[in-house]
Amino acid sequence: MEKYTKEFIIPYYDTDKNGLLKISALLAYMEETSSFHSDALGIGVEELGKNNYGWMLNRWRARFYKLPKVKEKVIIDTWTSGFDKFYAYREFAVYDINNEPICNATTLWIFLDVEKKKPIRVPKEFNGIYKIVDEKLMHDFADFRDDFTTKEGMDFHVRRSDIDYNQHVNNVKYLDWILETVPEDVYENYQLHELDIQYKKELKLGTTIDSLILEEKDNKNPTYLHKITNRKEINAYGRTEWIPLKKIEI
């Protein structure tokens, strides 16, 4: 199995006020597809857990071309594009029933000893199991540095509903916090076109966080740097670029 495909029908609860698929829901679909892929190969979450192994998502880079509507079908192809010591690269191509692209994404995952919470080398046999496809959809993750300061943003409190199977905040939730800080005019009149997220430190129940935002002034399109912090350390970085709704092109 080189590429794995899964289909989703968009329910109302995964859409926004305009009936369009939420970006966070789309990312969740992609992660779900990767999980089904590993399950199909016999090395899913439960199987890896027997040896205290697991994958931790470290990076997202995605480009969005359009957002599908409620009840429409989305098709997701995923494949592993490479291993590098402690890391794995996984690709996602999302499209509709007319084969028109919705999103392309490249992700970076860290292989862990879950009990010790330390990276370990990816087993050599995984190369043969996943059947590497040398095809990357995105390149050059953003080079995030803690060199910007801003007081613009919002604070949030980690709730029970934010916690996932791994007992910390689900990584899709970080995107919700990021998008909440985007100016209303941009959020209403522009489409998120590019997204880059790097996860640094996990967040747990009860934590108060700040989701901070700073506009990059030199770009033609509205572009923002984002930082999520528990007020002691950085938990995640982000970058979003937005384009007018009527000017989305492939």
Backbone torsions as a table, in degrees:
resi	resn	phi	psi	omega
1	MET	NA	113.8	179.9
2	GLU	-94.4	-52.1	175.8
3	LYS	-117.0	147.4	-179.4
4	TYR	-119.5	139.6	-176.4
5	THR	-124.3	136.5	175.8
6	LYS	-139.0	145.8	-179.5
7	GLU	-113.7	147.6	177.5
8	PHE	-133.2	141.0	169.3
9	ILE	-101.9	125.2	-171.8
10	ILE	-75.0	119.5	176.9
11	PRO	-86.5	163.7	-179.2
12	TYR	-57.8	-40.2	-173.6
13	TYR	-70.0	-7.8	175.9
14	ASP	-101.2	11.6	-178.2
15	THR	-115.1	162.2	179.1
16	ASP	-91.0	-168.2	-175.6
17	LYS	-67.0	-16.6	178.4
18	ASN	-96.4	4.0	-179.4
19	GLY	77.9	16.4	178.8
20	LEU	-99.4	148.2	-179.0
21	LEU	-61.0	130.0	176.4
22	LYS	-67.7	142.5	178.6
23	ILE	-60.2	-40.8	-179.4
24	SER	-63.7	-36.2	177.7
25	ALA	-67.3	-39.4	178.5
26	LEU	-62.0	-42.7	177.1
27	LEU	-62.9	-37.4	177.9
28	ALA	-64.7	-38.8	176.6
29	TYR	-60.2	-42.2	-178.7
30	MET	-65.3	-43.5	178.2
31	GLU	-63.5	-39.2	178.0
32	GLU	-62.0	-39.7	179.2
33	THR	-63.8	-41.1	178.5
34	SER	-63.2	-36.7	179.1
35	SER	-65.7	-43.9	177.6
36	PHE	-63.5	-36.2	177.9
37	HIS	-59.8	-49.5	-179.3
38	SER	-65.6	-37.9	176.5
39	ASP	-59.6	-42.9	-178.6
40	ALA	-64.1	-25.8	179.9
41	LEU	-90.8	-2.7	178.1
42	GLY	84.2	13.1	179.2
43	ILE	-132.7	48.6	178.6
44	GLY	-80.7	-171.0	-174.8
45	VAL	-57.4	-46.4	-176.7
46	GLU	-66.5	-41.4	-179.4
47	GLU	-66.8	-44.6	178.5
48	LEU	-64.3	-34.9	-178.4
49	GLY	-62.7	-23.3	178.2
50	LYS	-62.8	-25.3	178.2
51	ASN	-110.5	16.7	-177.7
52	ASN	60.3	31.0	175.7
53	TYR	-99.2	158.4	175.7
54	GLY	-172.5	165.3	177.5
55	TRP	-107.4	139.4	175.0
56	MET	-122.0	125.8	179.2
57	LEU	-71.2	128.3	-177.6
58	ASN	-110.6	-37.6	-175.6
59	ARG	-140.0	144.3	168.1
60	TRP	-122.0	136.7	159.2
61	ARG	-136.5	122.5	-173.5
62	ALA	-137.4	148.5	173.2
63	ARG	-123.9	129.1	-176.7
64	PHE	-109.2	134.7	-177.5
65	TYR	-105.9	-33.0	176.1
66	LYS	-164.7	165.9	177.2
67	LEU	-116.4	125.2	179.3
68	PRO	-73.2	165.3	-176.5
69	LYS	-100.3	166.7	178.2
70	VAL	-55.2	141.0	179.6
71	LYS	74.5	-4.2	175.3
72	GLU	-78.1	159.9	179.0
73	LYS	-97.8	135.2	171.0
74	VAL	-117.2	142.0	-178.8
75	ILE	-117.6	131.5	-176.3
76	ILE	-123.1	123.2	170.4
77	ASP	-100.6	137.2	175.5
78	THR	-137.1	150.8	177.6
79	TRP	-158.9	159.0	176.3
80	THR	-91.3	124.6	-175.7
81	SER	-102.6	-1.4	176.5
82	GLY	164.8	156.4	172.3
83	PHE	-120.4	147.4	177.8
84	ASP	-147.1	93.8	-179.8
85	LYS	56.7	-97.1	-175.9
86	PHE	-93.9	-0.6	-169.3
87	TYR	-118.6	158.6	171.4
88	ALA	-137.1	142.5	176.1
89	TYR	-105.4	130.3	178.8
90	ARG	-127.2	135.6	-178.0
91	GLU	-107.0	153.5	175.6
92	PHE	-136.8	129.2	172.0
93	ALA	-120.8	119.2	-176.6
94	VAL	-114.1	132.8	-178.3
95	TYR	-149.3	169.1	-178.3
96	ASP	-99.1	-173.8	-175.1
97	ILE	-69.2	-15.6	176.1
98	ASN	-94.0	9.5	179.7
99	ASN	67.5	20.6	176.5
100	GLU	-87.7	134.2	-174.7
101	PRO	-68.7	139.7	174.9
102	ILE	-106.3	-42.8	-176.7
103	CYS	-160.8	144.8	166.9
104	ASN	-121.2	141.4	-178.7
105	ALA	-149.6	147.3	171.4
106	THR	-121.4	135.3	-179.8
107	THR	-127.3	155.0	177.6
108	LEU	-122.8	129.0	-176.5
109	TRP	-121.4	144.9	177.9
110	ILE	-106.6	132.5	176.9
111	PHE	-87.4	129.7	-169.9
112	LEU	-125.0	151.5	156.7
113	ASP	-84.8	105.7	-171.7
114	VAL	-62.9	-37.4	-177.5
115	GLU	-67.3	-44.5	-179.5
116	LYS	-86.0	-13.9	-177.4
117	LYS	56.3	44.9	179.6
118	LYS	-129.5	142.3	177.2
119	PRO	-63.8	141.7	174.2
120	ILE	-133.0	161.2	-177.4
121	ARG	-66.1	140.0	175.7
122	VAL	-66.3	127.8	179.7
123	PRO	-54.7	137.5	-177.0
124	LYS	-58.9	-33.1	-176.4
125	GLU	-67.8	-15.5	179.0
126	PHE	-63.8	-30.1	178.1
127	ASN	-56.6	-44.6	-178.9
128	GLY	-74.8	-34.7	-178.1
129	ILE	-68.6	-46.5	-177.2
130	TYR	-80.8	-17.9	-179.6
131	LYS	53.5	78.9	-174.4
132	ILE	-53.0	133.0	174.0
133	VAL	-109.6	115.7	-176.0
134	ASP	-79.7	71.7	-178.4
135	GLU	-148.3	106.6	177.9
136	LYS	-104.0	135.4	-176.7
137	LEU	-91.0	-27.9	178.8
138	MET	-131.4	156.1	-178.3
139	HIS	-136.1	158.9	171.6
140	ASP	58.6	80.5	172.3
141	PHE	-57.4	152.3	179.2
142	ALA	-61.9	145.7	178.9
143	ASP	-94.5	88.2	-176.4
144	PHE	-79.4	136.9	176.1
145	ARG	-138.6	146.1	-179.5
146	ASP	-83.9	61.5	-176.3
147	ASP	-119.7	20.0	173.7
148	PHE	-127.1	142.3	178.7
149	THR	-122.0	141.2	179.6
150	THR	-160.1	151.0	174.8
151	LYS	-106.3	-0.3	180.0
152	GLU	-77.1	132.7	178.6
153	GLY	154.0	-162.9	-178.7
154	MET	-141.9	155.9	175.8
155	ASP	-108.9	149.8	-178.9
156	PHE	-137.6	159.3	177.8
157	HIS	-118.0	127.3	-178.0
158	VAL	-68.8	120.5	-176.4
159	ARG	-101.4	168.8	177.6
160	ARG	-58.2	-39.4	-177.1
161	SER	-69.8	-11.2	178.5
162	ASP	-86.0	-12.5	-173.7
163	ILE	-88.7	137.4	-178.4
164	ASP	-108.7	-167.8	-176.2
165	TYR	-58.1	-27.7	-178.3
166	ASN	-87.7	6.2	176.1
167	GLN	70.4	23.7	170.5
168	HIS	-142.2	176.5	-174.6
169	VAL	-62.1	129.0	176.8
170	ASN	-62.4	137.7	-172.9
171	ASN	-64.1	-24.1	177.5
172	VAL	-65.8	-29.0	-179.4
173	LYS	-62.5	-32.5	178.7
174	TYR	-58.1	-37.6	179.8
175	LEU	-65.2	-40.4	176.6
176	ASP	-57.7	-44.0	179.5
177	TRP	-64.6	-38.1	178.3
178	ILE	-64.7	-47.5	-175.2
179	LEU	-67.7	-28.0	179.3
180	GLU	-62.9	-24.2	-175.8
181	THR	-90.2	-10.5	-178.7
182	VAL	-67.9	135.6	-179.6
183	PRO	-52.7	143.0	-174.5
184	GLU	-58.4	-39.9	-179.0
185	ASP	-61.6	-41.5	179.3
186	VAL	-69.6	-44.9	-178.1
187	TYR	-61.2	-35.6	-176.8
188	GLU	-82.3	-32.4	-170.2
189	ASN	-112.8	-1.9	-179.2
190	TYR	-125.8	160.8	177.3
191	GLN	-110.2	132.1	172.8
192	LEU	-61.6	122.3	-175.7
193	HIS	-107.6	-40.9	178.1
194	GLU	-133.8	141.6	-178.7
195	LEU	-136.0	134.0	174.9
196	ASP	-135.4	124.4	178.6
197	ILE	-130.6	137.4	171.5
198	GLN	-123.3	125.9	178.5
199	TYR	-93.4	133.0	-175.7
200	LYS	-111.8	-55.1	-177.1
201	LYS	-134.5	140.2	-178.5
202	GLU	-70.9	155.0	176.1
203	LEU	-117.3	143.3	-177.2
204	LYS	-122.4	171.7	-176.7
205	LEU	-54.5	136.3	174.1
206	GLY	91.6	-9.9	-177.8
207	THR	-73.4	140.6	170.5
208	THR	-97.1	130.0	-177.1
209	ILE	-124.8	156.3	171.0
210	ASP	-110.4	129.0	172.7
211	SER	-103.6	106.7	-172.4
212	LEU	-103.0	150.9	-175.9
213	ILE	-139.8	142.2	177.2
214	LEU	-142.3	127.4	-179.5
215	GLU	-78.8	136.6	171.5
216	GLU	-85.6	111.5	-170.3
217	LYS	-74.9	-22.4	-171.1
218	ASP	-86.2	-2.5	-175.8
219	ASN	-93.1	148.0	178.8
220	LYS	-64.8	-43.9	179.1
221	ASN	-94.2	152.7	175.5
222	PRO	-56.8	122.3	-177.3
223	THR	-136.9	137.4	-174.4
224	TYR	-133.4	144.5	168.3
225	LEU	-96.8	143.4	-177.0
226	HIS	-130.0	149.8	178.7
227	LYS	-145.7	129.4	176.0
228	ILE	-112.6	125.4	-175.5
229	THR	-137.7	147.7	175.0
230	ASN	-92.2	16.1	177.9
231	ARG	78.4	1.2	174.0
232	LYS	-121.9	-34.1	-178.1
233	GLU	-150.5	163.8	179.4
234	ILE	-82.3	129.2	178.5
235	ASN	-101.1	-26.5	178.3
236	ALA	-165.6	150.9	171.4
237	TYR	-114.9	156.4	175.6
238	GLY	-151.8	161.9	174.5
239	ARG	-145.9	130.9	177.7
240	THR	-127.1	140.9	174.7
241	GLU	-125.0	137.0	-172.4
242	TRP	-123.2	144.5	177.0
243	ILE	-130.3	153.3	-179.6
244	PRO	-56.1	144.2	-175.1
245	LEU	-56.4	-34.3	-174.3
246	LYS	-90.5	3.1	-175.6
247	LYS	-118.1	20.1	179.0
248	ILE	-73.8	121.8	-179.6
249	GLU	-129.8	155.2	178.7
250	ILE	-85.2	NA	NA
